[in-house]
Amino acid sequence: MNDEDKGNAKLTLTLQGREGAIGIRKNTYRVMGCPRYVSLRVSYRKNSLMLLPCESKDVMSYEAPKNFLSKQHINFRMYSQRFVQDLLRDNRLDLDSTYILTGQFLEKHRTVVFPIDTAVLMNDELCDE
């Protein structure tokens, strides 16, 4: 992805309450430089989620699926029922719904930041690209 595409790409992530999953979208993964492992962190001070590249030994590391970008039917999901439900509950969002969050790329750290207040209710059939 070139620099112009990075600036124009819509960076999104889904919170899937019923499934207890966080879905990483292809554009979001691409703009980060397609790292082998990613980690999701919470900033309570800024009420946001941060997706960043990491090493396999990091406590909260998730390995990207093989062929994630080349195969349409492959999804990148991180499962943690408790994490997702706590996050939804703390932000007064419906625990059985799916939300899409829009993020901003911080090039210096190859990190995408998703403010929780960008959460928009989404139809379940639109969860994955």
TORKOL-4160 file (C-alpha; in steps of 0.2 Angstrom, whole numbers, padded with zeros to 4 digits, m for minus):
129
<pt num="1" X="0000" Y="0000" Z="0000"/>
<pt num="2" X="0008" Y="0016" Z="m0005"/>
<pt num="3" X="0007" Y="0032" Z="0005"/>
<pt num="4" X="m0007" Y="0040" Z="m0005"/>
<pt num="5" X="m0018" Y="0024" Z="m0002"/>
<pt num="6" X="m0014" Y="0024" Z="0017"/>
<pt num="7" X="m0021" Y="0041" Z="0018"/>
<pt num="8" X="m0037" Y="0037" Z="0009"/>
<pt num="9" X="m0040" Y="0019" Z="0016"/>
<pt num="10" X="m0055" Y="0018" Z="0028"/>
<pt num="11" X="m0048" Y="0009" Z="0043"/>
<pt num="12" X="m0060" Y="m0001" Z="0053"/>
<pt num="13" X="m0062" Y="m0014" Z="0066"/>
<pt num="14" X="m0078" Y="m0024" Z="0072"/>
<pt num="15" X="m0083" Y="m0028" Z="0089"/>
<pt num="16" X="m0094" Y="m0043" Z="0088"/>
<pt num="17" X="m0103" Y="m0045" Z="0105"/>
<pt num="18" X="m0113" Y="m0061" Z="0102"/>
<pt num="19" X="m0097" Y="m0070" Z="0096"/>
<pt num="20" X="m0085" Y="m0062" Z="0108"/>
<pt num="21" X="m0074" Y="m0057" Z="0093"/>
<pt num="22" X="m0064" Y="m0042" Z="0087"/>
<pt num="23" X="m0063" Y="m0042" Z="0068"/>
<pt num="24" X="m0048" Y="m0034" Z="0059"/>
<pt num="25" X="m0052" Y="m0028" Z="0042"/>
<pt num="26" X="m0040" Y="m0030" Z="0027"/>
<pt num="27" X="m0037" Y="m0011" Z="0025"/>
<pt num="28" X="m0032" Y="m0009" Z="0043"/>
<pt num="29" X="m0020" Y="m0024" Z="0042"/>
<pt num="30" X="m0013" Y="m0018" Z="0026"/>
<pt num="31" X="m0009" Y="0000" Z="0032"/>
<pt num="32" X="0000" Y="m0007" Z="0047"/>
<pt num="33" X="0012" Y="m0016" Z="0035"/>
<pt num="34" X="0005" Y="m0033" Z="0036"/>
<pt num="35" X="0014" Y="m0038" Z="0052"/>
<pt num="36" X="0014" Y="m0057" Z="0057"/>
<pt num="37" X="0008" Y="m0053" Z="0074"/>
<pt num="38" X="m0003" Y="m0039" Z="0081"/>
<pt num="39" X="m0009" Y="m0034" Z="0098"/>
<pt num="40" X="m0024" Y="m0025" Z="0104"/>
<pt num="41" X="m0022" Y="m0013" Z="0118"/>
<pt num="42" X="m0035" Y="m0002" Z="0128"/>
<pt num="43" X="m0032" Y="0016" Z="0132"/>
<pt num="44" X="m0044" Y="0020" Z="0146"/>
<pt num="45" X="m0037" Y="0037" Z="0147"/>
<pt num="46" X="m0042" Y="0041" Z="0129"/>
<pt num="47" X="m0056" Y="0028" Z="0128"/>
<pt num="48" X="m0049" Y="0020" Z="0113"/>
<pt num="49" X="m0042" Y="0003" Z="0106"/>
<pt num="50" X="m0025" Y="0002" Z="0098"/>
<pt num="51" X="m0020" Y="m0011" Z="0086"/>
<pt num="52" X="m0001" Y="m0012" Z="0084"/>
<pt num="53" X="0012" Y="m0024" Z="0077"/>
<pt num="54" X="0020" Y="m0035" Z="0090"/>
<pt num="55" X="0031" Y="m0050" Z="0093"/>
<pt num="56" X="0025" Y="m0068" Z="0095"/>
<pt num="57" X="0031" Y="m0068" Z="0113"/>
<pt num="58" X="0020" Y="m0053" Z="0118"/>
<pt num="59" X="0006" Y="m0058" Z="0130"/>
<pt num="60" X="m0008" Y="m0052" Z="0119"/>
<pt num="61" X="m0001" Y="m0057" Z="0102"/>
<pt num="62" X="m0012" Y="m0064" Z="0088"/>
<pt num="63" X="m0005" Y="m0071" Z="0073"/>
<pt num="64" X="m0012" Y="m0066" Z="0056"/>
<pt num="65" X="m0020" Y="m0080" Z="0046"/>
<pt num="66" X="m0011" Y="m0086" Z="0031"/>
<pt num="67" X="m0018" Y="m0079" Z="0015"/>
<pt num="68" X="m0028" Y="m0066" Z="0024"/>
<pt num="69" X="m0025" Y="m0053" Z="0011"/>
<pt num="70" X="m0026" Y="m0065" Z="m0004"/>
<pt num="71" X="m0041" Y="m0075" Z="m0001"/>
<pt num="72" X="m0058" Y="m0066" Z="0001"/>
<pt num="73" X="m0066" Y="m0079" Z="0013"/>
<pt num="74" X="m0052" Y="m0078" Z="0026"/>
<pt num="75" X="m0056" Y="m0067" Z="0041"/>
<pt num="76" X="m0044" Y="m0061" Z="0055"/>
<pt num="77" X="m0053" Y="m0062" Z="0071"/>
<pt num="78" X="m0047" Y="m0062" Z="0089"/>
<pt num="79" X="m0059" Y="m0070" Z="0101"/>
<pt num="80" X="m0061" Y="m0065" Z="0119"/>
<pt num="81" X="m0079" Y="m0066" Z="0125"/>
<pt num="82" X="m0075" Y="m0057" Z="0142"/>
<pt num="83" X="m0065" Y="m0043" Z="0134"/>
<pt num="84" X="m0077" Y="m0039" Z="0121"/>
<pt num="85" X="m0092" Y="m0040" Z="0132"/>
<pt num="86" X="m0084" Y="m0029" Z="0146"/>
<pt num="87" X="m0079" Y="m0016" Z="0133"/>
<pt num="88" X="m0097" Y="m0015" Z="0126"/>
<pt num="89" X="m0104" Y="m0015" Z="0144"/>
<pt num="90" X="m0092" Y="m0001" Z="0149"/>
<pt num="91" X="m0097" Y="0009" Z="0135"/>
<pt num="92" X="m0116" Y="0006" Z="0136"/>
<pt num="93" X="m0117" Y="m0004" Z="0120"/>
<pt num="94" X="m0128" Y="m0019" Z="0117"/>
<pt num="95" X="m0119" Y="m0035" Z="0121"/>
<pt num="96" X="m0128" Y="m0045" Z="0107"/>
<pt num="97" X="m0124" Y="m0033" Z="0093"/>
<pt num="98" X="m0110" Y="m0029" Z="0081"/>
<pt num="99" X="m0101" Y="m0012" Z="0080"/>
<pt num="100" X="m0089" Y="m0005" Z="0068"/>
<pt num="101" X="m0076" Y="0007" Z="0074"/>
<pt num="102" X="m0066" Y="0019" Z="0063"/>
<pt num="103" X="m0048" Y="0022" Z="0066"/>
<pt num="104" X="m0033" Y="0033" Z="0062"/>
<pt num="105" X="m0016" Y="0027" Z="0057"/>
<pt num="106" X="m0001" Y="0033" Z="0067"/>
<pt num="107" X="0013" Y="0030" Z="0055"/>
<pt num="108" X="0027" Y="0033" Z="0068"/>
<pt num="109" X="0022" Y="0017" Z="0078"/>
<pt num="110" X="0013" Y="0008" Z="0064"/>
<pt num="111" X="m0002" Y="0008" Z="0075"/>
<pt num="112" X="m0021" Y="0011" Z="0072"/>
<pt num="113" X="m0031" Y="0020" Z="0085"/>
<pt num="114" X="m0050" Y="0017" Z="0086"/>
<pt num="115" X="m0059" Y="0029" Z="0098"/>
<pt num="116" X="m0074" Y="0020" Z="0106"/>
<pt num="117" X="m0085" Y="0034" Z="0102"/>
<pt num="118" X="m0084" Y="0030" Z="0083"/>
<pt num="119" X="m0094" Y="0014" Z="0086"/>
<pt num="120" X="m0108" Y="0012" Z="0074"/>
<pt num="121" X="m0121" Y="m0002" Z="0075"/>
<pt num="122" X="m0118" Y="m0014" Z="0060"/>
<pt num="123" X="m0129" Y="m0027" Z="0052"/>
<pt num="124" X="m0122" Y="m0044" Z="0056"/>
<pt num="125" X="m0121" Y="m0049" Z="0037"/>
<pt num="126" X="m0109" Y="m0035" Z="0034"/>
<pt num="127" X="m0096" Y="m0040" Z="0047"/>
<pt num="128" X="m0082" Y="m0045" Z="0036"/>
<pt num="129" X="m0075" Y="m0038" Z="0020"/>
